[in-house]
Amino acid sequence: MLIPLRRHLVVLTLLACFATPALHAQPQPLHTASQQELDVIKVLLKQESAWNRGDIDSFAQGYKDSPDTIFISRQLNRGFAGMVDEYHHDYPTKAAMGTLGFSELEVHPLDEKFAVCIGKYHLERGKKEGGNADGIFSLVFEKTEKGWKIIVDHTS
């Protein structure tokens, strides 16, 4: 019962963090990144690389393989397996996947086991494959036995 309560607290903390226009604020001054921040960023760099190779299954390894994993975009989706199936459906070819780039990444540690990452994405692809896409995202990460994994993804 502690895990669901802790997740609710993490989600509430995330919502509180985004009650202010964080992405429109002045850039934060340079600082030395903690190991936790670097480890979270490494997950995103691996995802970006996997996506750009056309490898959805490797991209998905950045997420926690759990029925509790949440992905929010046009609708609320729960569960790792369903999310991976949806990625395969929405991006059936490497051309449809295009080239993904992340930018303006900010990692906000919540404690030793949880962190929030916000940032922007840009997807470059031809008009025939859906055209370019840009947006912002917020991710909640959990430190698991298999490393840092995304447990909540809100992308718009």
ChimeraX attribute file (.defattr): number of C-alpha atoms within 10 A of each C-alpha:
attribute: neighborCount
match mode: 1-to-1
recipient: residues
	/A:1	5
	/A:2	7
	/A:3	8
	/A:4	10
	/A:5	10
	/A:6	11
	/A:7	17
	/A:8	12
	/A:9	12
	/A:10	20
	/A:11	15
	/A:12	11
	/A:13	13
	/A:14	20
	/A:15	11
	/A:16	10
	/A:17	13
	/A:18	12
	/A:19	8
	/A:20	10
	/A:21	8
	/A:22	11
	/A:23	14
	/A:24	7
	/A:25	8
	/A:26	7
	/A:27	9
	/A:28	7
	/A:29	5
	/A:30	6
	/A:31	6
	/A:32	7
	/A:33	10
	/A:34	10
	/A:35	9
	/A:36	19
	/A:37	17
	/A:38	12
	/A:39	16
	/A:40	25
	/A:41	17
	/A:42	14
	/A:43	19
	/A:44	19
	/A:45	16
	/A:46	15
	/A:47	24
	/A:48	20
	/A:49	16
	/A:50	18
	/A:51	21
	/A:52	19
	/A:53	16
	/A:54	20
	/A:55	17
	/A:56	21
	/A:57	15
	/A:58	16
	/A:59	22
	/A:60	20
	/A:61	18
	/A:62	22
	/A:63	24
	/A:64	23
	/A:65	16
	/A:66	12
	/A:67	13
	/A:68	15
	/A:69	20
	/A:70	21
	/A:71	22
	/A:72	15
	/A:73	11
	/A:74	9
	/A:75	7
	/A:76	10
	/A:77	16
	/A:78	16
	/A:79	16
	/A:80	21
	/A:81	13
	/A:82	14
	/A:83	18
	/A:84	18
	/A:85	13
	/A:86	13
	/A:87	15
	/A:88	15
	/A:89	10
	/A:90	11
	/A:91	16
	/A:92	13
	/A:93	14
	/A:94	16
	/A:95	16
	/A:96	19
	/A:97	24
	/A:98	23
	/A:99	18
	/A:100	20
	/A:101	18
	/A:102	18
	/A:103	11
	/A:104	11
	/A:105	15
	/A:106	17
	/A:107	22
	/A:108	17
	/A:109	17
	/A:110	15
	/A:111	10
	/A:112	9
	/A:113	12
	/A:114	20
	/A:115	23
	/A:116	24
	/A:117	21
	/A:118	21
	/A:119	17
	/A:120	18
	/A:121	19
	/A:122	16
	/A:123	18
	/A:124	19
	/A:125	18
	/A:126	13
	/A:127	9
	/A:128	8
	/A:129	15
	/A:130	13
	/A:131	12
	/A:132	14
	/A:133	12
	/A:134	13
	/A:135	12
	/A:136	16
	/A:137	17
	/A:138	21
	/A:139	21
	/A:140	25
	/A:141	27
	/A:142	24
	/A:143	19
	/A:144	12
	/A:145	7
	/A:146	9
	/A:147	13
	/A:148	23
	/A:149	25
	/A:150	27
	/A:151	25
	/A:152	24
	/A:153	22
	/A:154	17
	/A:155	17
	/A:156	13
